[in-house]
Amino acid sequence: MGKRMNQASVAAKQKAQEVAAATQVEKVEEKVGVNLSVGRGEKRPTSQGAGLTAKGRAKYNRATGSNLKAPVTQKNPKGKAKARKESFCARMSGMKGPTSKNGELTRKGAALKRWRCNLA
């Protein structure tokens, strides 16, 4: 009797994992469909600091159900904005890739500059 219960619980766990994996795949497929462009005014060019414009954030939020917020560009933010800025700077600074290429900022470098993260 004990072996049957274990087999049943293992089968139930496997089924739950399969359902969870399928759900994650569906969520990823939904988010991939957002197409943002500099030409339509949804993304900033790197010369203007990269990142999304208000129009681009609104489009992305509608399409994915997310809640993207504007960048924190103040020198000395307080409270939640300070924590958000510190988190972004730490996360983005750790990303692979150069901050500049051929003497010009990459999208990563432009975003770090716009958020006033120290690039030193």
Secondary structure, DSSP 4 states (H G I P E B T S, - for coil): -HHHHHHHHHHHHHHHHHHHHHHHHHHHHHHHT----TTTTSB--GGGT-SB-HHHHHHHHHHH----------SS--HHHHHHHHHHHHHHHTSSS-SEETTEE-HHHHHHHHTT----
